[in-house]
Amino acid sequence: MTSNRLGCVVAGTVLLLASITTIPAASAADCAWTRAPLPVPAGTRQAEVTATDHQGGFSGRAVLADGVWHGVSWRGGQFVDHGAKVDGEPIAGLPDETRSGALLVWTAIAAPPYYGPSHAVLLRNGQADRLARPADGFLRPFAVNEKGDVTGRNMVWTGSRYVHRLLRWPADRPGQVIETALPDGYEPEDADEDGTVLLRTPDGPALWRNGVITPLAKVAGAAGTFATGISNGRVIGRISYTSPYRTYGVLWDTDGVPRVLPKSADTRAVNRDGLITGTTDEATGGGEGLWRLDRLVHALPKPPTHSMWLTVASDDGAVAGSTYDVSDGTGEPFVVRCV
């Protein structure tokens, strides 16, 4: 896309912020956002939170005292270790889980950085259910809904380049995987509870519903538009401008209209009620922020010695994330709740 000069960027952004439709603020009274650590065993080097059961529980990965990544969960304030492997293969990620406690896992045959052939697995009550694999490619599941339908993507070598395909494992068709070809350059990114798939495309984000692809509306003047997540029909992402480079977090509410999040630089997670996590702009400290729809409700300052991310937004109103100290490779998981 054509780059914008500074004057056009500033003017366009001001006009956009002045003209966007305002979403009503949350009806609940403001509260005190309180941060607390998620417990880990002695000797844990780092941990990351990547999923929630939306009922106070979280899941992710952690490097424990043995020095390797384990799949882990936090349930009722207790740490749960799912081990370093499932069916003999290393756990490469835990991208999602259900309220009933089913954990979506993807594994890899190869050692880190996990570029080898992988499998999608559902963990239920300690039992591993390995899902069907397509004939070839490098798959990665990213969402499971309450019915047990799993969505993911596959990266397939065509002889000259890799292409991405949409993968779906319907719960009512055990042992089957449905692989759908997508237009050139399209990549599945996330999936909503109703099966709507969020796509990344060369021309900006789009939605896939029952085989029909619908582009999301663009923000006038933006050089780039990207999406990061979807929940209950709401999509979050970011836009970028050039000359100079600048990014903003964006919400597409259920009406499909994009709204720039005030004091934002990007977005990371969204829950069904429109609670959004992301990074605040430099003027607000460049730390992590929480938005209720298009209203900033809390900002966490940028730590002086390490990085910090809020990666998960639970439907019960809590958010969770982790820190990372690049100097020694350590990090800690934490949860932030409104009390």
DRENVOSE-255682 format. One line per 4 residues: number of its first residue (from 1); their letters; for each residue x, y, z of C-alpha. Coordinates in steps of 0.02 Angstrom, whole numbers, plus 50000, padded with zeros to 5 digits. Example, Ala and Ser with C-alpha at 12.3 -4.5 7.8 and 13.67 -1.06 7.14 Angstrom:
2
1	as	50615/49775/50390 ~ 50684/49947/50357 .
***
This chain:
339
1	mtsn	50000/50000/50000 ~ 50051/50181/49977 ~ 50146/50257/50123 ~ 50077/50415/50206 .
5	rlgc	50174/50569/50250 ~ 50177/50626/50432 ~ 50049/50765/50407 ~ 49926/50645/50325 .
9	vvag	49952/50516/50461 ~ 49919/50638/50603 ~ 49772/50721/50517 ~ 49695/50555/50466 .
13	tvll	49716/50483/50639 ~ 49638/50635/50723 ~ 49491/50629/50603 ~ 49471/50443/50633 .
17	lasi	49473/50459/50821 ~ 49350/50603/50813 ~ 49229/50516/50696 ~ 49221/50337/50759 .
21	ttip	49059/50276/50832 ~ 49070/50269/51021 ~ 49034/50102/51103 ~ 48942/50118/51270 .
25	aasa	49056/50098/51420 ~ 49039/49945/51530 ~ 48893/49961/51650 ~ 48989/49885/51795 .
29	adca	49074/50008/51912 ~ 49261/50032/51894 ~ 49363/49926/52011 ~ 49540/49899/52070 .
33	wtra	49644/49790/51953 ~ 49755/49681/52061 ~ 49903/49578/51999 ~ 49951/49412/52080 .
37	plpv	50079/49279/52032 ~ 50026/49108/51968 ~ 50116/48975/52072 ~ 50257/48873/51996 .
41	pagt	50367/48739/52076 ~ 50541/48776/52141 ~ 50670/48778/52002 ~ 50552/48840/51866 .
45	rqae	50648/48947/51742 ~ 50505/49027/51648 ~ 50322/49003/51609 ~ 50196/49068/51483 .
49	vtat	50006/49075/51488 ~ 49921/49035/51323 ~ 49744/48973/51364 ~ 49602/48988/51490 .
53	dhqg	49450/48885/51537 ~ 49359/49051/51569 ~ 49318/48994/51746 ~ 49474/49048/51839 .
57	gfsg	49591/48918/51765 ~ 49735/48944/51646 ~ 49856/48837/51545 ~ 50019/48857/51452 .
61	ravl	50198/48797/51458 ~ 50341/48808/51582 ~ 50526/48764/51587 ~ 50537/48666/51749 .
65	adgv	50689/48613/51849 ~ 50732/48479/51720 ~ 50766/48617/51593 ~ 50633/48568/51464 .
69	whgv	50461/48636/51421 ~ 50312/48554/51505 ~ 50127/48576/51470 ~ 50052/48651/51628 .
73	swrg	49890/48717/51701 ~ 49833/48818/51851 ~ 49674/48752/51929 ~ 49599/48821/52090 .
77	gqfv	49763/48907/52130 ~ 49861/48744/52109 ~ 49997/48705/51982 ~ 49966/48553/51870 .
81	dhga	50107/48472/51770 ~ 50049/48381/51612 ~ 50225/48323/51572 ~ 50349/48364/51435 .
85	kvdg	50279/48242/51308 ~ 50114/48171/51245 ~ 50119/48001/51159 ~ 50308/48012/51159 .
89	epia	50316/48180/51068 ~ 50369/48348/51144 ~ 50229/48467/51189 ~ 50256/48619/51078 .
93	glpd	50105/48720/51134 ~ 49938/48726/51225 ~ 49840/48854/51123 ~ 49665/48832/51193 .
97	etrs	49550/48740/51314 ~ 49365/48719/51351 ~ 49262/48755/51505 ~ 49243/48569/51530 .
101	gall	49431/48550/51545 ~ 49480/48482/51374 ~ 49655/48544/51331 ~ 49708/48572/51151 .
105	vwta	49891/48525/51127 ~ 50005/48519/50978 ~ 50160/48411/50978 ~ 50314/48398/50867 .
109	iaap	50427/48256/50821 ~ 50578/48367/50795 ~ 50676/48450/50934 ~ 50659/48638/50959 .
113	pyyg	50618/48747/50864 ~ 50486/48616/50824 ~ 50488/48622/50635 ~ 50456/48436/50620 .
117	psha	50289/48353/50580 ~ 50165/48386/50718 ~ 50002/48319/50789 ~ 49846/48394/50865 .
121	vllr	49796/48313/51029 ~ 49650/48336/51149 ~ 49689/48299/51332 ~ 49537/48251/51435 .
125	ngqa	49551/48188/51614 ~ 49731/48136/51584 ~ 49688/48040/51425 ~ 49766/48092/51259 .
129	drla	49660/48087/51100 ~ 49773/48112/50949 ~ 49675/48189/50806 ~ 49690/48135/50624 .
133	rpad	49831/48208/50521 ~ 49820/48266/50340 ~ 49930/48173/50217 ~ 50073/48297/50230 .
137	gflr	50122/48468/50296 ~ 50161/48551/50461 ~ 50000/48576/50557 ~ 49961/48685/50705 .
141	pfav	49791/48685/50794 ~ 49740/48848/50878 ~ 49559/48836/50940 ~ 49435/48713/51016 .
145	nekg	49254/48757/51053 ~ 49137/48689/51185 ~ 49069/48557/51066 ~ 49245/48491/51042 .
149	dvtg	49269/48555/50864 ~ 49452/48595/50833 ~ 49519/48722/50708 ~ 49696/48745/50646 .
153	rnmv	49806/48770/50494 ~ 49924/48667/50390 ~ 50080/48728/50299 ~ 50107/48622/50144 .
157	wtgs	50255/48622/50024 ~ 50192/48631/49844 ~ 50361/48601/49761 ~ 50407/48784/49746 .
161	ryvh	50336/48866/49903 ~ 50234/48837/50060 ~ 50046/48872/50062 ~ 49928/48876/50211 .
165	rllr	49768/48776/50220 ~ 49624/48778/50343 ~ 49606/48623/50452 ~ 49448/48574/50546 .
169	wpad	49417/48423/50657 ~ 49227/48413/50685 ~ 49182/48332/50851 ~ 49039/48237/50767 .
173	rpgq	49159/48157/50642 ~ 49288/48069/50750 ~ 49443/48014/50657 ~ 49420/48141/50517 .
177	viet	49508/48302/50471 ~ 49439/48423/50340 ~ 49572/48517/50243 ~ 49516/48671/50145 .
181	alpd	49622/48761/50015 ~ 49629/48951/50033 ~ 49673/49089/49909 ~ 49857/49126/49885 .
185	gyep	49935/49210/50037 ~ 49788/49177/50155 ~ 49826/49104/50328 ~ 49704/49047/50464 .
189	edad	49737/49144/50624 ~ 49601/49107/50753 ~ 49424/49037/50768 ~ 49267/49094/50859 .
193	edgt	49151/48981/50959 ~ 49029/48967/50812 ~ 49166/48907/50694 ~ 49199/49074/50608 .
197	vllr	49383/49078/50561 ~ 49490/49235/50565 ~ 49607/49245/50415 ~ 49765/49343/50383 .
201	tpdg	49773/49397/50200 ~ 49890/49504/50094 ~ 49753/49637/50090 ~ 49709/49636/50274 .
205	palw	49606/49522/50389 ~ 49451/49429/50334 ~ 49322/49308/50405 ~ 49286/49132/50339 .
209	rngv	49111/49067/50369 ~ 49051/48906/50290 ~ 49167/48929/50143 ~ 49128/49113/50114 .
213	itpl	49269/49240/50142 ~ 49220/49417/50196 ~ 49355/49553/50213 ~ 49351/49661/50368 .
217	akva	49328/49848/50345 ~ 49488/49949/50335 ~ 49541/50105/50427 ~ 49564/50248/50305 .
221	gaag	49746/50294/50277 ~ 49821/50144/50367 ~ 49970/50067/50278 ~ 49941/49896/50355 .
225	tfat	49797/49807/50443 ~ 49821/49650/50547 ~ 49707/49544/50657 ~ 49759/49448/50813 .
229	gisn	49602/49369/50887 ~ 49414/49342/50882 ~ 49283/49310/51017 ~ 49093/49319/51012 .
233	grvi	49097/49406/50843 ~ 49223/49538/50897 ~ 49392/49548/50811 ~ 49547/49634/50876 .
237	gris	49705/49683/50786 ~ 49816/49829/50744 ~ 49845/49955/50606 ~ 50009/50033/50555 .
241	ytsp	50062/50197/50477 ~ 50227/50242/50396 ~ 50334/50400/50385 ~ 50358/50384/50532 .
245	yrty	50309/50208/50581 ~ 50169/50199/50711 ~ 50044/50066/50763 ~ 49875/50069/50852 .
249	gvlw	49764/49934/50924 ~ 49596/49911/50836 ~ 49429/49832/50880 ~ 49302/49774/50751 .
253	dtdg	49144/49759/50853 ~ 48996/49652/50799 ~ 48941/49791/50679 ~ 49103/49768/50582 .
257	vprv	49160/49948/50607 ~ 49345/49967/50654 ~ 49380/50074/50807 ~ 49552/50132/50861 .
261	lpks	49585/50093/51045 ~ 49642/50249/51137 ~ 49822/50252/51201 ~ 49859/50085/51117 .
265	adtr	49999/50014/51011 ~ 49930/49839/50978 ~ 49813/49704/51045 ~ 49840/49527/51108 .
269	avnr	49680/49447/51175 ~ 49493/49477/51188 ~ 49355/49392/51287 ~ 49171/49369/51241 .
273	dgli	49121/49532/51328 ~ 49250/49640/51239 ~ 49385/49647/51373 ~ 49545/49673/51273 .
277	tgtt	49729/49661/51318 ~ 49872/49741/51224 ~ 50018/49860/51231 ~ 49995/50043/51274 .
281	deat	50077/50180/51172 ~ 50239/50263/51225 ~ 50147/50415/51294 ~ 50057/50298/51414 .
285	ggge	50217/50208/51462 ~ 50231/50072/51332 ~ 50174/49938/51455 ~ 50020/49826/51448 .
289	glwr	49842/49892/51446 ~ 49663/49834/51470 ~ 49518/49902/51369 ~ 49332/49872/51389 .
293	ldrl	49279/49887/51209 ~ 49351/50057/51158 ~ 49387/50123/51334 ~ 49556/50106/51421 .
297	vhal	49521/50046/51598 ~ 49692/49999/51665 ~ 49875/50016/51618 ~ 50020/49914/51687 .
301	pkpp	50185/50009/51678 ~ 50328/49939/51577 ~ 50449/49846/51692 ~ 50624/49921/51692 .
305	thsm	50719/49756/51677 ~ 50610/49635/51579 ~ 50470/49614/51452 ~ 50288/49584/51498 .
309	wltv	50137/49521/51402 ~ 49952/49497/51441 ~ 49916/49351/51326 ~ 49747/49283/51385 .
313	asdd	49579/49364/51422 ~ 49457/49254/51518 ~ 49268/49267/51503 ~ 49260/49282/51693 .
317	gava	49346/49452/51679 ~ 49523/49402/51728 ~ 49676/49418/51615 ~ 49841/49328/51627 .
321	gsty	50015/49337/51554 ~ 50198/49324/51593 ~ 50362/49416/51609 ~ 50529/49376/51529 .
325	dvsd	50704/49437/51574 ~ 50812/49427/51419 ~ 50971/49443/51523 ~ 50950/49276/51613 .
329	gtge	50807/49189/51521 ~ 50690/49187/51670 ~ 50507/49237/51680 ~ 50353/49223/51788 .
333	pfvv	50167/49198/51751 ~ 50037/49308/51832 ~ 49851/49348/51833 ~ 49764/49517/51846 .
337	rcv	49589/49527/51916 ~ 49465/49668/51945 ~ 49420/49667/52131 .
***
